[in-house]
Amino acid sequence: METRKITKTKGGKHYTKKEIAEMKAREIVGNSDNIFIPDFLTSDQRKEFKLIAAELIRLDLMTNLDSDVLGQYVQAKESYLYYCNLIEQIKSKCRNVEDLLEQTGFLKEYENMKDKAFKQTQTCANALGLNIASRGKIKKPVKEEKPPENKFMKFQKSG
């Protein structure tokens, strides 16, 4: 009967060293040597893309495959901020309750658009690990280092 040496637990499951090695061997790690800025971004959006991409690369979280998602995040964030600003402008122009009631239809529609843009932003942020909760779920692949060679192994007798 094989004894299981517990090395790591996750959600009540115990893994042996062999099982952990098998999981690491199956992990897919992408390259970050050819990250492109999507064509659909404006010049201001490109600047923000570069800033966020640089940080994600520094954290080893972004690969070549993430460019479109980051571009969508930047666009959705800009839309969200646009609707926030628009709603505040409308509210600031209302001098009394009657003016505010007159603008209710516009405000309701803009609030819906703002919520949609926020949801798009959150979806992309979660996919990229841009918030605390999603970063906590990301498992960063660990590069295995070979143990240093034992100088005295050559003296060990074989056989």
TANORRA-V356297 format. One line per field, one symbol per residue. phi: phi as a letter, one per 30 degrees, with the letter a starting at -180 (. if undefined). psi: psi as a letter, one per 20 degrees, with the letter a starting at -180 (. if undefined). burial: + if it has 24 or more other ideal C-beta (glycine too) atoms within 12 Angstrom, else -. A space follows every 50 residues. Layout:
# TANORRA-V356297
phi->???
psi->???
burial->???
This chain:
# TANORRA-V356297
phi->.dccddcacahicccddddddddddddccccbcbdccedddddddddded dddddddedhccbedceddddddddddddeddddddddddddddcbdddd ddcedddddddddddddddddddddddcidbdddddddcddcddcddddd dcdddddcj
psi->pppoophqqokippqrhghgggghhiqpprqkilpqpqhiqrhhhhghgg ggggghghjkiprhijggghghggghgggghghgggghgghhiphahggg hhjgggggghgghggghgggggghgghikjrgghhhipopppppppqqpo hihhippp.
burial->----------------------------------+-+---+---+--+++ -++--++---+++--+++++++++++++++--+---+--+---------- --+---+--+---+--+--++--++-++++-------------------- ---------
